[in-house]
Amino acid sequence: MVAYMDASGSSEANKQYYDAFSADYERERGQNDPGGYHELLDELEAGYVRRFAEGRDVLEVGCGTGLVMVRLREFARTLRGVDLSPGMLEKAKHRGLDVTLGSATELPFESSSFDVTCSFKVLAHVPEIEKALAEMARVTRPGGMVLAEFYNPFSVRGLLKRVGPAGKIAQSANEHDVYTRFDSPARARELTPSGCVFAGARGVRITIPSARFMKNPLGRRVFRAAEHALCDTPLKNLAGFYVAAYEKRHAA
Ligand SMILES: C[S@@+](CC[C@H](N)C(=O)[O-])C[C@H]1O[C@@H](n2cnc3c(N)ncnc32)[C@H](O)[C@@H]1O
């Protein structure tokens, strides 16, 4: 395992961390584990974006290798991605996706460029989360949506991540090598960016105790059905991943 000296969450630290294991990132994701745990997360996240983004201009912040973007391009009118890791972006480019190098805290786009700006599994690794959310709101048009995913401390996943051993992200890295923050659903409301109103949320990973339970066909069937059935119920407040939807009303 690579020992990372800097898990500060600064742009440079995150870039180094994700560059280091970009080659290995999809070892258990995407086509390497069809129907598996990570695919289910991506499916539920992209499904929530679809509700607001059919035929509209969409940006994914922290798009990585493009696993969520390939789902978004099925329904977006235009689709762009931004990420600070050249290693991760290389794979997204191979997928034919329109991606740009840049940081969530300083988005390289004009104000009011997109109808929907979304981010998954990224903001929990950004210490300056308020700045990133303000940037997402800035590049979103009035009447559009900002969809932001938080890691929920009040969930089975949140509990296990904080007291259990670090999960493996790739061959050469584990979760303790990167800055990670947990923000509750109540905190997600408090973090509503200026000029926006909290408009709802979806919960992802409400029932799955551990990704291991999604290794066999029965587990896949049961948990997939359960997650789809519960993601928009009040149990979303106990989900490991909490996707908040903020509607942009006017410029901050
Ligand atoms: C766990 S991956 C998620 C990728 C993608 N959203 C997905 O769901 O497949 C996290 C991504 O966030 C990117 N990232 C981390 N901090 C960032 C920042 N401050 N600005 C932009 N991207 C960032 C990383 O480079 C990495 O590609």
Ligand as a Chemical Component Dictionary entry (heavy atoms), coordinates in Angstrom:
data_LIG
# 
_chem_comp.id                   LIG 
_chem_comp.type                 NON-POLYMER 
_chem_comp.pdbx_formal_charge   0 
_chem_comp.three_letter_code    LIG 
# 
loop_
_chem_comp_atom.comp_id 
_chem_comp_atom.atom_id 
_chem_comp_atom.alt_atom_id 
_chem_comp_atom.type_symbol 
_chem_comp_atom.charge 
_chem_comp_atom.model_Cartn_x 
_chem_comp_atom.model_Cartn_y 
_chem_comp_atom.model_Cartn_z 
_chem_comp_atom.pdbx_ordinal 
LIG C1  C1  C 0  -14.645 8.543  -5.653  1  
LIG S1  S1  S 1  -14.304 9.407  -7.156  2  
LIG C2  C2  C 0  -15.949 9.607  -7.813  3  
LIG C3  C3  C 0  -15.973 9.791  -9.292  4  
LIG C4  C4  C 0  -17.376 9.903  -9.917  5  
LIG N1  N1  N 0  -18.123 11.013 -9.370  6  
LIG C5  C5  C 0  -18.135 8.615  -9.738  7  
LIG O1  O1  O 0  -19.107 8.604  -8.973  8  
LIG O2  O2  O -1 -17.758 7.601  -10.353 9  
LIG C6  C6  C 0  -13.937 11.032 -6.550  10 
LIG C7  C7  C 0  -13.441 11.982 -7.639  11 
LIG O3  O3  O 0  -13.427 13.307 -7.127  12 
LIG C8  C8  C 0  -12.303 13.988 -7.636  13 
LIG N2  N2  N 0  -12.014 15.112 -6.737  14 
LIG C9  C9  C 0  -11.620 15.075 -5.444  15 
LIG N3  N3  N 0  -11.479 16.319 -4.959  16 
LIG C10 C10 C 0  -11.827 17.162 -5.969  17 
LIG C11 C11 C 0  -11.895 18.582 -6.107  18 
LIG N4  N4  N 0  -11.568 19.391 -5.083  19 
LIG N5  N5  N 0  -12.258 19.102 -7.291  20 
LIG C12 C12 C 0  -12.580 18.298 -8.350  21 
LIG N6  N6  N 0  -12.525 16.956 -8.292  22 
LIG C13 C13 C 0  -12.167 16.394 -7.111  23 
LIG C14 C14 C 0  -11.229 12.929 -7.674  24 
LIG O4  O4  O 0  -10.156 13.267 -8.534  25 
LIG C15 C15 C 0  -12.010 11.703 -8.126  26 
LIG O5  O5  O 0  -11.995 11.559 -9.510  27 
# 
loop_
_chem_comp_bond.comp_id 
_chem_comp_bond.atom_id_1 
_chem_comp_bond.atom_id_2 
_chem_comp_bond.value_order 
_chem_comp_bond.pdbx_ordinal 
LIG C1  S1  SING 1  
LIG S1  C2  SING 2  
LIG S1  C6  SING 3  
LIG C2  C3  SING 4  
LIG C3  C4  SING 5  
LIG C4  N1  SING 6  
LIG C4  C5  SING 7  
LIG C5  O1  DOUB 8  
LIG C5  O2  SING 9  
LIG C6  C7  SING 10 
LIG C7  O3  SING 11 
LIG C7  C15 SING 12 
LIG O3  C8  SING 13 
LIG C8  N2  SING 14 
LIG C8  C14 SING 15 
LIG N2  C9  SING 16 
LIG N2  C13 SING 17 
LIG C9  N3  DOUB 18 
LIG N3  C10 SING 19 
LIG C10 C11 SING 20 
LIG C10 C13 DOUB 21 
LIG C11 N4  SING 22 
LIG C11 N5  DOUB 23 
LIG N5  C12 SING 24 
LIG C12 N6  DOUB 25 
LIG N6  C13 SING 26 
LIG C14 O4  SING 27 
LIG C14 C15 SING 28 
LIG C15 O5  SING 29 
# 
